[in-house]
Amino acid sequence: MSEQELLRILVADDDPLARRVIKAALRDAGMIVVAEARDGREAVELGVYYRPDVIVMDVVMPRLDGILATRRILKEIPDQIVVVLSGVGEDEVGLLALQAGAAGFISKDVDVDVLPRTLRAVHAGEAAISRAMTRRVIDAFRAAARDASGLRPIHGPLTAREWEVIEFLRHGHSTDHVADVLVLSTETVRSHVKNIMRKLGVHSRADAVAAADRLRVAPPAAQRI
């Protein structure tokens, strides 16, 4: 798509003034705002209905925050492009947005006139993160490499989804929280936990995390089953 072709945008923000400002900047740049969402649940409903080229998603919204809304949209539409906006905690919120599947993270402190150019770049396949956030992502990857807690073995008994659940178990999250974040039923999460413990031959969540860590650091020959 060339820069002269129209991008269809969904704007999700609970602040009416923020929506007006963003909408005006996008329209001035020749983009079409197909819908506006006032909260996270509405963002999911409108995103699935309109399937815009890009969704501009605020983080702090009622009923459902922007991170969970992004996860739910991408569960329904895996190739949907979402760019998250936030005025708080760039490091932590930015990483959460990227982990949720967002194609980019932009601070609300940037000039709104930069937004259209950023959305076109993201739609063209580029990532929209600041230099500081790029460094943060690299540092997080290096930390994972040092302690092996974020790396998965090439061969092993657990599925990709089960490794995701393991990370939640590591941080002591409840079954309901895991279900909410991963957009699964609580019964499905319980089933994953049971399967993990059965495959690893353990009888508690703590032992499952410990066994998973041993898999991460085991030599390649020991990881094959």
PyMOL CGO cylinders between C-alpha atoms (Angstrom):
from pymol import cmd
from pymol.cgo import CYLINDER

trace = [
    CYLINDER, 0.00, 0.00, 0.00, 1.44, 3.39, -0.95, 0.3, 1, 1, 1, 1, 1, 1,
    CYLINDER, 1.44, 3.39, -0.95, 1.38, 6.36, 1.36, 0.3, 1, 1, 1, 1, 1, 1,
    CYLINDER, 1.38, 6.36, 1.36, -1.32, 7.92, -0.84, 0.3, 1, 1, 1, 1, 1, 1,
    CYLINDER, -1.32, 7.92, -0.84, -3.76, 5.05, -0.23, 0.3, 1, 1, 1, 1, 1, 1,
    CYLINDER, -3.76, 5.05, -0.23, -6.10, 5.36, 2.71, 0.3, 1, 1, 1, 1, 1, 1,
    CYLINDER, -6.10, 5.36, 2.71, -5.50, 3.42, 5.91, 0.3, 1, 1, 1, 1, 1, 1,
    CYLINDER, -5.50, 3.42, 5.91, -8.55, 2.42, 7.94, 0.3, 1, 1, 1, 1, 1, 1,
    CYLINDER, -8.55, 2.42, 7.94, -7.97, 3.09, 11.64, 0.3, 1, 1, 1, 1, 1, 1,
    CYLINDER, -7.97, 3.09, 11.64, -9.79, 2.21, 14.85, 0.3, 1, 1, 1, 1, 1, 1,
    CYLINDER, -9.79, 2.21, 14.85, -9.05, 4.53, 17.77, 0.3, 1, 1, 1, 1, 1, 1,
    CYLINDER, -9.05, 4.53, 17.77, -9.57, 3.12, 21.28, 0.3, 1, 1, 1, 1, 1, 1,
    CYLINDER, -9.57, 3.12, 21.28, -9.26, 5.61, 24.16, 0.3, 1, 1, 1, 1, 1, 1,
    CYLINDER, -9.26, 5.61, 24.16, -11.58, 6.40, 27.06, 0.3, 1, 1, 1, 1, 1, 1,
    CYLINDER, -11.58, 6.40, 27.06, -10.70, 10.11, 26.90, 0.3, 1, 1, 1, 1, 1, 1,
    CYLINDER, -10.70, 10.11, 26.90, -12.99, 11.94, 24.40, 0.3, 1, 1, 1, 1, 1, 1,
    CYLINDER, -12.99, 11.94, 24.40, -10.49, 14.77, 23.99, 0.3, 1, 1, 1, 1, 1, 1,
    CYLINDER, -10.49, 14.77, 23.99, -7.66, 12.35, 23.23, 0.3, 1, 1, 1, 1, 1, 1,
    CYLINDER, -7.66, 12.35, 23.23, -9.84, 10.61, 20.64, 0.3, 1, 1, 1, 1, 1, 1,
    CYLINDER, -9.84, 10.61, 20.64, -10.67, 13.94, 18.97, 0.3, 1, 1, 1, 1, 1, 1,
    CYLINDER, -10.67, 13.94, 18.97, -7.02, 14.98, 18.82, 0.3, 1, 1, 1, 1, 1, 1,
    CYLINDER, -7.02, 14.98, 18.82, -5.87, 11.63, 17.42, 0.3, 1, 1, 1, 1, 1, 1,
    CYLINDER, -5.87, 11.63, 17.42, -8.76, 11.50, 14.96, 0.3, 1, 1, 1, 1, 1, 1,
    CYLINDER, -8.76, 11.50, 14.96, -8.00, 15.00, 13.66, 0.3, 1, 1, 1, 1, 1, 1,
    CYLINDER, -8.00, 15.00, 13.66, -4.31, 14.18, 13.15, 0.3, 1, 1, 1, 1, 1, 1,
    CYLINDER, -4.31, 14.18, 13.15, -5.13, 10.98, 11.29, 0.3, 1, 1, 1, 1, 1, 1,
    CYLINDER, -5.13, 10.98, 11.29, -7.76, 12.60, 9.08, 0.3, 1, 1, 1, 1, 1, 1,
    CYLINDER, -7.76, 12.60, 9.08, -5.40, 15.48, 8.26, 0.3, 1, 1, 1, 1, 1, 1,
    CYLINDER, -5.40, 15.48, 8.26, -2.92, 12.83, 7.10, 0.3, 1, 1, 1, 1, 1, 1,
    CYLINDER, -2.92, 12.83, 7.10, -5.50, 11.27, 4.78, 0.3, 1, 1, 1, 1, 1, 1,
    CYLINDER, -5.50, 11.27, 4.78, -6.50, 8.31, 6.93, 0.3, 1, 1, 1, 1, 1, 1,
    CYLINDER, -6.50, 8.31, 6.93, -10.01, 7.06, 7.67, 0.3, 1, 1, 1, 1, 1, 1,
    CYLINDER, -10.01, 7.06, 7.67, -11.12, 6.56, 11.28, 0.3, 1, 1, 1, 1, 1, 1,
    CYLINDER, -11.12, 6.56, 11.28, -13.69, 3.79, 10.86, 0.3, 1, 1, 1, 1, 1, 1,
    CYLINDER, -13.69, 3.79, 10.86, -14.69, 3.60, 14.53, 0.3, 1, 1, 1, 1, 1, 1,
    CYLINDER, -14.69, 3.60, 14.53, -13.96, 4.84, 18.04, 0.3, 1, 1, 1, 1, 1, 1,
    CYLINDER, -13.96, 4.84, 18.04, -13.95, 2.68, 21.18, 0.3, 1, 1, 1, 1, 1, 1,
    CYLINDER, -13.95, 2.68, 21.18, -14.45, 4.10, 24.66, 0.3, 1, 1, 1, 1, 1, 1,
    CYLINDER, -14.45, 4.10, 24.66, -13.22, 1.06, 26.59, 0.3, 1, 1, 1, 1, 1, 1,
    CYLINDER, -13.22, 1.06, 26.59, -11.35, -2.19, 26.11, 0.3, 1, 1, 1, 1, 1, 1,
    CYLINDER, -11.35, -2.19, 26.11, -14.36, -4.42, 25.53, 0.3, 1, 1, 1, 1, 1, 1,
    CYLINDER, -14.36, -4.42, 25.53, -15.71, -2.06, 22.91, 0.3, 1, 1, 1, 1, 1, 1,
    CYLINDER, -15.71, -2.06, 22.91, -12.27, -2.04, 21.28, 0.3, 1, 1, 1, 1, 1, 1,
    CYLINDER, -12.27, -2.04, 21.28, -12.42, -5.84, 20.97, 0.3, 1, 1, 1, 1, 1, 1,
    CYLINDER, -12.42, -5.84, 20.97, -15.96, -5.83, 19.59, 0.3, 1, 1, 1, 1, 1, 1,
    CYLINDER, -15.96, -5.83, 19.59, -15.31, -3.04, 17.06, 0.3, 1, 1, 1, 1, 1, 1,
    CYLINDER, -15.31, -3.04, 17.06, -11.90, -4.41, 16.11, 0.3, 1, 1, 1, 1, 1, 1,
    CYLINDER, -11.90, -4.41, 16.11, -13.33, -7.82, 15.28, 0.3, 1, 1, 1, 1, 1, 1,
    CYLINDER, -13.33, -7.82, 15.28, -16.28, -6.25, 13.43, 0.3, 1, 1, 1, 1, 1, 1,
    CYLINDER, -16.28, -6.25, 13.43, -14.43, -3.64, 11.35, 0.3, 1, 1, 1, 1, 1, 1,
    CYLINDER, -14.43, -3.64, 11.35, -11.04, -5.36, 11.00, 0.3, 1, 1, 1, 1, 1, 1,
    CYLINDER, -11.04, -5.36, 11.00, -9.23, -2.06, 10.36, 0.3, 1, 1, 1, 1, 1, 1,
    CYLINDER, -9.23, -2.06, 10.36, -5.74, -1.78, 8.93, 0.3, 1, 1, 1, 1, 1, 1,
    CYLINDER, -5.74, -1.78, 8.93, -4.41, -0.57, 12.30, 0.3, 1, 1, 1, 1, 1, 1,
    CYLINDER, -4.41, -0.57, 12.30, -5.87, -0.27, 15.80, 0.3, 1, 1, 1, 1, 1, 1,
    CYLINDER, -5.87, -0.27, 15.80, -4.56, 2.56, 18.00, 0.3, 1, 1, 1, 1, 1, 1,
    CYLINDER, -4.56, 2.56, 18.00, -5.04, 1.26, 21.55, 0.3, 1, 1, 1, 1, 1, 1,
    CYLINDER, -5.04, 1.26, 21.55, -4.78, 3.20, 24.80, 0.3, 1, 1, 1, 1, 1, 1,
    CYLINDER, -4.78, 3.20, 24.80, -3.54, 1.18, 27.79, 0.3, 1, 1, 1, 1, 1, 1,
    CYLINDER, -3.54, 1.18, 27.79, -5.61, 2.51, 30.69, 0.3, 1, 1, 1, 1, 1, 1,
    CYLINDER, -5.61, 2.51, 30.69, -9.31, 2.03, 29.89, 0.3, 1, 1, 1, 1, 1, 1,
    CYLINDER, -9.31, 2.03, 29.89, -12.38, 0.86, 31.85, 0.3, 1, 1, 1, 1, 1, 1,
    CYLINDER, -12.38, 0.86, 31.85, -13.89, -2.64, 31.68, 0.3, 1, 1, 1, 1, 1, 1,
    CYLINDER, -13.89, -2.64, 31.68, -10.80, -4.07, 29.97, 0.3, 1, 1, 1, 1, 1, 1,
    CYLINDER, -10.80, -4.07, 29.97, -7.31, -2.57, 29.74, 0.3, 1, 1, 1, 1, 1, 1,
    CYLINDER, -7.31, -2.57, 29.74, -5.51, -2.13, 26.43, 0.3, 1, 1, 1, 1, 1, 1,
    CYLINDER, -5.51, -2.13, 26.43, -3.09, -5.01, 27.00, 0.3, 1, 1, 1, 1, 1, 1,
    CYLINDER, -3.09, -5.01, 27.00, -5.84, -7.59, 27.56, 0.3, 1, 1, 1, 1, 1, 1,
    CYLINDER, -5.84, -7.59, 27.56, -7.91, -6.08, 24.74, 0.3, 1, 1, 1, 1, 1, 1,
    CYLINDER, -7.91, -6.08, 24.74, -4.91, -6.50, 22.41, 0.3, 1, 1, 1, 1, 1, 1,
    CYLINDER, -4.91, -6.50, 22.41, -4.55, -10.16, 23.41, 0.3, 1, 1, 1, 1, 1, 1,
    CYLINDER, -4.55, -10.16, 23.41, -8.23, -10.84, 22.77, 0.3, 1, 1, 1, 1, 1, 1,
    CYLINDER, -8.23, -10.84, 22.77, -8.24, -9.10, 19.39, 0.3, 1, 1, 1, 1, 1, 1,
    CYLINDER, -8.24, -9.10, 19.39, -5.17, -11.02, 18.25, 0.3, 1, 1, 1, 1, 1, 1,
    CYLINDER, -5.17, -11.02, 18.25, -6.73, -14.28, 19.39, 0.3, 1, 1, 1, 1, 1, 1,
    CYLINDER, -6.73, -14.28, 19.39, -9.62, -13.56, 17.00, 0.3, 1, 1, 1, 1, 1, 1,
    CYLINDER, -9.62, -13.56, 17.00, -7.55, -11.91, 14.25, 0.3, 1, 1, 1, 1, 1, 1,
    CYLINDER, -7.55, -11.91, 14.25, -3.90, -13.08, 14.51, 0.3, 1, 1, 1, 1, 1, 1,
    CYLINDER, -3.90, -13.08, 14.51, -2.63, -10.73, 11.78, 0.3, 1, 1, 1, 1, 1, 1,
    CYLINDER, -2.63, -10.73, 11.78, -4.35, -7.61, 13.13, 0.3, 1, 1, 1, 1, 1, 1,
    CYLINDER, -4.35, -7.61, 13.13, -1.94, -4.70, 13.63, 0.3, 1, 1, 1, 1, 1, 1,
    CYLINDER, -1.94, -4.70, 13.63, -2.24, -3.00, 17.02, 0.3, 1, 1, 1, 1, 1, 1,
    CYLINDER, -2.24, -3.00, 17.02, -0.22, 0.00, 18.17, 0.3, 1, 1, 1, 1, 1, 1,
    CYLINDER, -0.22, 0.00, 18.17, -0.45, 0.72, 21.90, 0.3, 1, 1, 1, 1, 1, 1,
    CYLINDER, -0.45, 0.72, 21.90, -0.40, 4.24, 23.33, 0.3, 1, 1, 1, 1, 1, 1,
    CYLINDER, -0.40, 4.24, 23.33, 0.43, 5.02, 26.94, 0.3, 1, 1, 1, 1, 1, 1,
    CYLINDER, 0.43, 5.02, 26.94, 1.31, 7.97, 29.12, 0.3, 1, 1, 1, 1, 1, 1,
    CYLINDER, 1.31, 7.97, 29.12, 2.77, 5.84, 31.92, 0.3, 1, 1, 1, 1, 1, 1,
    CYLINDER, 2.77, 5.84, 31.92, 5.67, 3.51, 32.61, 0.3, 1, 1, 1, 1, 1, 1,
    CYLINDER, 5.67, 3.51, 32.61, 7.17, 3.04, 29.15, 0.3, 1, 1, 1, 1, 1, 1,
    CYLINDER, 7.17, 3.04, 29.15, 9.54, 0.23, 30.12, 0.3, 1, 1, 1, 1, 1, 1,
    CYLINDER, 9.54, 0.23, 30.12, 7.06, -2.09, 31.83, 0.3, 1, 1, 1, 1, 1, 1,
    CYLINDER, 7.06, -2.09, 31.83, 3.95, -1.22, 29.82, 0.3, 1, 1, 1, 1, 1, 1,
    CYLINDER, 3.95, -1.22, 29.82, 5.86, -1.28, 26.54, 0.3, 1, 1, 1, 1, 1, 1,
    CYLINDER, 5.86, -1.28, 26.54, 7.18, -4.78, 27.17, 0.3, 1, 1, 1, 1, 1, 1,
    CYLINDER, 7.18, -4.78, 27.17, 3.73, -5.98, 28.19, 0.3, 1, 1, 1, 1, 1, 1,
    CYLINDER, 3.73, -5.98, 28.19, 2.28, -4.51, 24.98, 0.3, 1, 1, 1, 1, 1, 1,
    CYLINDER, 2.28, -4.51, 24.98, 4.87, -6.26, 22.82, 0.3, 1, 1, 1, 1, 1, 1,
    CYLINDER, 4.87, -6.26, 22.82, 4.38, -9.54, 24.70, 0.3, 1, 1, 1, 1, 1, 1,
    CYLINDER, 4.38, -9.54, 24.70, 0.64, -9.22, 24.08, 0.3, 1, 1, 1, 1, 1, 1,
    CYLINDER, 0.64, -9.22, 24.08, 1.36, -9.08, 20.36, 0.3, 1, 1, 1, 1, 1, 1,
    CYLINDER, 1.36, -9.08, 20.36, 1.27, -5.35, 19.64, 0.3, 1, 1, 1, 1, 1, 1,
    CYLINDER, 1.27, -5.35, 19.64, 3.27, -4.23, 16.62, 0.3, 1, 1, 1, 1, 1, 1,
    CYLINDER, 3.27, -4.23, 16.62, 4.41, -1.12, 18.41, 0.3, 1, 1, 1, 1, 1, 1,
    CYLINDER, 4.41, -1.12, 18.41, 4.30, 1.04, 21.51, 0.3, 1, 1, 1, 1, 1, 1,
    CYLINDER, 4.30, 1.04, 21.51, 4.17, 4.84, 21.46, 0.3, 1, 1, 1, 1, 1, 1,
    CYLINDER, 4.17, 4.84, 21.46, 4.33, 7.22, 24.40, 0.3, 1, 1, 1, 1, 1, 1,
    CYLINDER, 4.33, 7.22, 24.40, 1.57, 9.83, 24.53, 0.3, 1, 1, 1, 1, 1, 1,
    CYLINDER, 1.57, 9.83, 24.53, 4.31, 12.37, 25.12, 0.3, 1, 1, 1, 1, 1, 1,
    CYLINDER, 4.31, 12.37, 25.12, 5.30, 12.31, 21.44, 0.3, 1, 1, 1, 1, 1, 1,
    CYLINDER, 5.30, 12.31, 21.44, 3.92, 14.90, 19.03, 0.3, 1, 1, 1, 1, 1, 1,
    CYLINDER, 3.92, 14.90, 19.03, 0.56, 13.66, 17.72, 0.3, 1, 1, 1, 1, 1, 1,
    CYLINDER, 0.56, 13.66, 17.72, 1.64, 14.62, 14.19, 0.3, 1, 1, 1, 1, 1, 1,
    CYLINDER, 1.64, 14.62, 14.19, 4.18, 11.77, 14.36, 0.3, 1, 1, 1, 1, 1, 1,
    CYLINDER, 4.18, 11.77, 14.36, 1.39, 9.21, 14.77, 0.3, 1, 1, 1, 1, 1, 1,
    CYLINDER, 1.39, 9.21, 14.77, 0.24, 8.97, 11.11, 0.3, 1, 1, 1, 1, 1, 1,
    CYLINDER, 0.24, 8.97, 11.11, 3.80, 8.40, 9.91, 0.3, 1, 1, 1, 1, 1, 1,
    CYLINDER, 3.80, 8.40, 9.91, 4.29, 5.75, 12.57, 0.3, 1, 1, 1, 1, 1, 1,
    CYLINDER, 4.29, 5.75, 12.57, 1.08, 3.94, 11.63, 0.3, 1, 1, 1, 1, 1, 1,
    CYLINDER, 1.08, 3.94, 11.63, 2.07, 3.86, 7.96, 0.3, 1, 1, 1, 1, 1, 1,
    CYLINDER, 2.07, 3.86, 7.96, 5.47, 2.44, 8.91, 0.3, 1, 1, 1, 1, 1, 1,
    CYLINDER, 5.47, 2.44, 8.91, 3.90, -0.26, 11.09, 0.3, 1, 1, 1, 1, 1, 1,
    CYLINDER, 3.90, -0.26, 11.09, 1.42, -1.16, 8.35, 0.3, 1, 1, 1, 1, 1, 1,
    CYLINDER, 1.42, -1.16, 8.35, 4.38, -1.51, 5.98, 0.3, 1, 1, 1, 1, 1, 1,
    CYLINDER, 4.38, -1.51, 5.98, 5.94, -4.09, 8.28, 0.3, 1, 1, 1, 1, 1, 1,
    CYLINDER, 5.94, -4.09, 8.28, 8.17, -2.00, 10.55, 0.3, 1, 1, 1, 1, 1, 1,
    CYLINDER, 8.17, -2.00, 10.55, 8.12, -2.07, 14.36, 0.3, 1, 1, 1, 1, 1, 1,
    CYLINDER, 8.12, -2.07, 14.36, 7.17, 1.09, 16.23, 0.3, 1, 1, 1, 1, 1, 1,
    CYLINDER, 7.17, 1.09, 16.23, 9.29, 1.25, 19.35, 0.3, 1, 1, 1, 1, 1, 1,
    CYLINDER, 9.29, 1.25, 19.35, 11.64, 3.91, 20.64, 0.3, 1, 1, 1, 1, 1, 1,
    CYLINDER, 11.64, 3.91, 20.64, 15.40, 3.51, 20.85, 0.3, 1, 1, 1, 1, 1, 1,
    CYLINDER, 15.40, 3.51, 20.85, 15.09, 3.29, 24.63, 0.3, 1, 1, 1, 1, 1, 1,
    CYLINDER, 15.09, 3.29, 24.63, 12.51, 0.51, 24.29, 0.3, 1, 1, 1, 1, 1, 1,
    CYLINDER, 12.51, 0.51, 24.29, 14.71, -1.33, 21.79, 0.3, 1, 1, 1, 1, 1, 1,
    CYLINDER, 14.71, -1.33, 21.79, 17.50, -1.33, 24.35, 0.3, 1, 1, 1, 1, 1, 1,
    CYLINDER, 17.50, -1.33, 24.35, 15.07, -2.51, 27.02, 0.3, 1, 1, 1, 1, 1, 1,
    CYLINDER, 15.07, -2.51, 27.02, 13.99, -5.46, 24.84, 0.3, 1, 1, 1, 1, 1, 1,
    CYLINDER, 13.99, -5.46, 24.84, 17.64, -6.38, 24.21, 0.3, 1, 1, 1, 1, 1, 1,
    CYLINDER, 17.64, -6.38, 24.21, 18.42, -6.19, 27.93, 0.3, 1, 1, 1, 1, 1, 1,
    CYLINDER, 18.42, -6.19, 27.93, 15.42, -8.40, 28.74, 0.3, 1, 1, 1, 1, 1, 1,
    CYLINDER, 15.42, -8.40, 28.74, 16.58, -10.97, 26.20, 0.3, 1, 1, 1, 1, 1, 1,
    CYLINDER, 16.58, -10.97, 26.20, 20.11, -10.95, 27.63, 0.3, 1, 1, 1, 1, 1, 1,
    CYLINDER, 20.11, -10.95, 27.63, 18.76, -11.40, 31.15, 0.3, 1, 1, 1, 1, 1, 1,
    CYLINDER, 18.76, -11.40, 31.15, 16.68, -14.36, 29.99, 0.3, 1, 1, 1, 1, 1, 1,
    CYLINDER, 16.68, -14.36, 29.99, 19.75, -15.87, 28.35, 0.3, 1, 1, 1, 1, 1, 1,
    CYLINDER, 19.75, -15.87, 28.35, 21.75, -15.52, 31.57, 0.3, 1, 1, 1, 1, 1, 1,
    CYLINDER, 21.75, -15.52, 31.57, 19.27, -17.21, 33.91, 0.3, 1, 1, 1, 1, 1, 1,
    CYLINDER, 19.27, -17.21, 33.91, 17.60, -19.45, 31.31, 0.3, 1, 1, 1, 1, 1, 1,
    CYLINDER, 17.60, -19.45, 31.31, 14.16, -18.64, 32.73, 0.3, 1, 1, 1, 1, 1, 1,
    CYLINDER, 14.16, -18.64, 32.73, 12.88, -17.24, 29.44, 0.3, 1, 1, 1, 1, 1, 1,
    CYLINDER, 12.88, -17.24, 29.44, 14.37, -19.79, 27.05, 0.3, 1, 1, 1, 1, 1, 1,
    CYLINDER, 14.37, -19.79, 27.05, 12.72, -22.99, 25.89, 0.3, 1, 1, 1, 1, 1, 1,
    CYLINDER, 12.72, -22.99, 25.89, 14.52, -26.15, 24.83, 0.3, 1, 1, 1, 1, 1, 1,
    CYLINDER, 14.52, -26.15, 24.83, 14.42, -27.05, 21.14, 0.3, 1, 1, 1, 1, 1, 1,
    CYLINDER, 14.42, -27.05, 21.14, 13.14, -30.52, 22.03, 0.3, 1, 1, 1, 1, 1, 1,
    CYLINDER, 13.14, -30.52, 22.03, 10.95, -31.26, 25.02, 0.3, 1, 1, 1, 1, 1, 1,
    CYLINDER, 10.95, -31.26, 25.02, 7.64, -32.66, 26.24, 0.3, 1, 1, 1, 1, 1, 1,
    CYLINDER, 7.64, -32.66, 26.24, 5.79, -29.36, 26.69, 0.3, 1, 1, 1, 1, 1, 1,
    CYLINDER, 5.79, -29.36, 26.69, 3.78, -27.52, 24.04, 0.3, 1, 1, 1, 1, 1, 1,
    CYLINDER, 3.78, -27.52, 24.04, 4.20, -23.79, 23.36, 0.3, 1, 1, 1, 1, 1, 1,
    CYLINDER, 4.20, -23.79, 23.36, 1.00, -23.06, 25.29, 0.3, 1, 1, 1, 1, 1, 1,
    CYLINDER, 1.00, -23.06, 25.29, 2.20, -25.13, 28.25, 0.3, 1, 1, 1, 1, 1, 1,
    CYLINDER, 2.20, -25.13, 28.25, 5.44, -23.11, 28.34, 0.3, 1, 1, 1, 1, 1, 1,
    CYLINDER, 5.44, -23.11, 28.34, 3.32, -19.95, 28.50, 0.3, 1, 1, 1, 1, 1, 1,
    CYLINDER, 3.32, -19.95, 28.50, 1.41, -21.36, 31.45, 0.3, 1, 1, 1, 1, 1, 1,
    CYLINDER, 1.41, -21.36, 31.45, 4.69, -22.30, 33.16, 0.3, 1, 1, 1, 1, 1, 1,
    CYLINDER, 4.69, -22.30, 33.16, 5.75, -18.63, 33.13, 0.3, 1, 1, 1, 1, 1, 1,
    CYLINDER, 5.75, -18.63, 33.13, 2.55, -17.66, 34.94, 0.3, 1, 1, 1, 1, 1, 1,
    CYLINDER, 2.55, -17.66, 34.94, 3.11, -20.45, 37.48, 0.3, 1, 1, 1, 1, 1, 1,
    CYLINDER, 3.11, -20.45, 37.48, 6.63, -19.13, 38.05, 0.3, 1, 1, 1, 1, 1, 1,
    CYLINDER, 6.63, -19.13, 38.05, 5.20, -15.81, 39.22, 0.3, 1, 1, 1, 1, 1, 1,
    CYLINDER, 5.20, -15.81, 39.22, 2.48, -17.38, 41.36, 0.3, 1, 1, 1, 1, 1, 1,
    CYLINDER, 2.48, -17.38, 41.36, -0.49, -16.20, 39.31, 0.3, 1, 1, 1, 1, 1, 1,
    CYLINDER, -0.49, -16.20, 39.31, -3.89, -17.75, 39.97, 0.3, 1, 1, 1, 1, 1, 1,
    CYLINDER, -3.89, -17.75, 39.97, -5.76, -19.95, 37.50, 0.3, 1, 1, 1, 1, 1, 1,
    CYLINDER, -5.76, -19.95, 37.50, -8.34, -17.20, 36.98, 0.3, 1, 1, 1, 1, 1, 1,
    CYLINDER, -8.34, -17.20, 36.98, -5.62, -14.65, 36.17, 0.3, 1, 1, 1, 1, 1, 1,
    CYLINDER, -5.62, -14.65, 36.17, -3.96, -16.98, 33.66, 0.3, 1, 1, 1, 1, 1, 1,
    CYLINDER, -3.96, -16.98, 33.66, -7.32, -17.66, 32.03, 0.3, 1, 1, 1, 1, 1, 1,
    CYLINDER, -7.32, -17.66, 32.03, -8.07, -13.95, 31.76, 0.3, 1, 1, 1, 1, 1, 1,
    CYLINDER, -8.07, -13.95, 31.76, -4.71, -13.00, 30.25, 0.3, 1, 1, 1, 1, 1, 1,
    CYLINDER, -4.71, -13.00, 30.25, -4.55, -15.92, 27.81, 0.3, 1, 1, 1, 1, 1, 1,
    CYLINDER, -4.55, -15.92, 27.81, -8.27, -15.62, 26.98, 0.3, 1, 1, 1, 1, 1, 1,
    CYLINDER, -8.27, -15.62, 26.98, -8.97, -19.22, 28.01, 0.3, 1, 1, 1, 1, 1, 1,
    CYLINDER, -8.97, -19.22, 28.01, -11.53, -20.87, 30.26, 0.3, 1, 1, 1, 1, 1, 1,
    CYLINDER, -11.53, -20.87, 30.26, -10.41, -21.72, 33.80, 0.3, 1, 1, 1, 1, 1, 1,
    CYLINDER, -10.41, -21.72, 33.80, -11.04, -25.40, 33.04, 0.3, 1, 1, 1, 1, 1, 1,
    CYLINDER, -11.04, -25.40, 33.04, -8.69, -25.21, 30.04, 0.3, 1, 1, 1, 1, 1, 1,
    CYLINDER, -8.69, -25.21, 30.04, -5.97, -23.67, 32.22, 0.3, 1, 1, 1, 1, 1, 1,
    CYLINDER, -5.97, -23.67, 32.22, -6.45, -26.36, 34.88, 0.3, 1, 1, 1, 1, 1, 1,
    CYLINDER, -6.45, -26.36, 34.88, -6.16, -28.97, 32.15, 0.3, 1, 1, 1, 1, 1, 1,
    CYLINDER, -6.16, -28.97, 32.15, -2.89, -27.42, 30.95, 0.3, 1, 1, 1, 1, 1, 1,
    CYLINDER, -2.89, -27.42, 30.95, -1.51, -27.43, 34.50, 0.3, 1, 1, 1, 1, 1, 1,
    CYLINDER, -1.51, -27.43, 34.50, -2.46, -31.10, 34.98, 0.3, 1, 1, 1, 1, 1, 1,
    CYLINDER, -2.46, -31.10, 34.98, -0.84, -32.03, 31.66, 0.3, 1, 1, 1, 1, 1, 1,
    CYLINDER, -0.84, -32.03, 31.66, 2.33, -30.14, 32.59, 0.3, 1, 1, 1, 1, 1, 1,
    CYLINDER, 2.33, -30.14, 32.59, 2.63, -31.93, 35.92, 0.3, 1, 1, 1, 1, 1, 1,
    CYLINDER, 2.63, -31.93, 35.92, 1.91, -35.31, 34.31, 0.3, 1, 1, 1, 1, 1, 1,
    CYLINDER, 1.91, -35.31, 34.31, 4.50, -34.81, 31.56, 0.3, 1, 1, 1, 1, 1, 1,
    CYLINDER, 4.50, -34.81, 31.56, 7.14, -33.60, 34.02, 0.3, 1, 1, 1, 1, 1, 1,
    CYLINDER, 7.14, -33.60, 34.02, 6.34, -36.27, 36.60, 0.3, 1, 1, 1, 1, 1, 1,
    CYLINDER, 6.34, -36.27, 36.60, 5.68, -33.85, 39.45, 0.3, 1, 1, 1, 1, 1, 1,
    CYLINDER, 5.68, -33.85, 39.45, 2.82, -33.23, 41.87, 0.3, 1, 1, 1, 1, 1, 1,
    CYLINDER, 2.82, -33.23, 41.87, 2.91, -29.48, 42.56, 0.3, 1, 1, 1, 1, 1, 1,
    CYLINDER, 2.91, -29.48, 42.56, 3.13, -26.24, 40.63, 0.3, 1, 1, 1, 1, 1, 1,
    CYLINDER, 3.13, -26.24, 40.63, 6.41, -25.30, 42.30, 0.3, 1, 1, 1, 1, 1, 1,
    CYLINDER, 6.41, -25.30, 42.30, 7.93, -28.64, 41.31, 0.3, 1, 1, 1, 1, 1, 1,
    CYLINDER, 7.93, -28.64, 41.31, 6.66, -28.12, 37.75, 0.3, 1, 1, 1, 1, 1, 1,
    CYLINDER, 6.66, -28.12, 37.75, 8.49, -24.79, 37.51, 0.3, 1, 1, 1, 1, 1, 1,
    CYLINDER, 8.49, -24.79, 37.51, 11.68, -26.36, 38.88, 0.3, 1, 1, 1, 1, 1, 1,
    CYLINDER, 11.68, -26.36, 38.88, 11.44, -29.27, 36.43, 0.3, 1, 1, 1, 1, 1, 1,
    CYLINDER, 11.44, -29.27, 36.43, 10.86, -26.88, 33.54, 0.3, 1, 1, 1, 1, 1, 1,
    CYLINDER, 10.86, -26.88, 33.54, 13.97, -24.92, 34.53, 0.3, 1, 1, 1, 1, 1, 1,
    CYLINDER, 13.97, -24.92, 34.53, 15.99, -28.13, 34.47, 0.3, 1, 1, 1, 1, 1, 1,
    CYLINDER, 15.99, -28.13, 34.47, 14.74, -28.76, 30.93, 0.3, 1, 1, 1, 1, 1, 1,
    CYLINDER, 14.74, -28.76, 30.93, 15.88, -25.30, 29.87, 0.3, 1, 1, 1, 1, 1, 1,
    CYLINDER, 15.88, -25.30, 29.87, 19.47, -25.86, 30.96, 0.3, 1, 1, 1, 1, 1, 1,
    CYLINDER, 19.47, -25.86, 30.96, 19.74, -29.54, 30.05, 0.3, 1, 1, 1, 1, 1, 1,
    CYLINDER, 19.74, -29.54, 30.05, 22.18, -30.39, 27.24, 0.3, 1, 1, 1, 1, 1, 1,
    CYLINDER, 22.18, -30.39, 27.24, 20.53, -30.96, 23.82, 0.3, 1, 1, 1, 1, 1, 1,
    CYLINDER, 20.53, -30.96, 23.82, 20.86, -34.77, 23.99, 0.3, 1, 1, 1, 1, 1, 1,
    CYLINDER, 20.86, -34.77, 23.99, 19.00, -34.83, 27.29, 0.3, 1, 1, 1, 1, 1, 1,
    CYLINDER, 19.00, -34.83, 27.29, 16.13, -32.71, 25.90, 0.3, 1, 1, 1, 1, 1, 1,
    CYLINDER, 16.13, -32.71, 25.90, 15.17, -35.17, 23.18, 0.3, 1, 1, 1, 1, 1, 1,
    CYLINDER, 15.17, -35.17, 23.18, 12.29, -37.51, 23.87, 0.3, 1, 1, 1, 1, 1, 1,
]
cmd.load_cgo(trace, "trace")
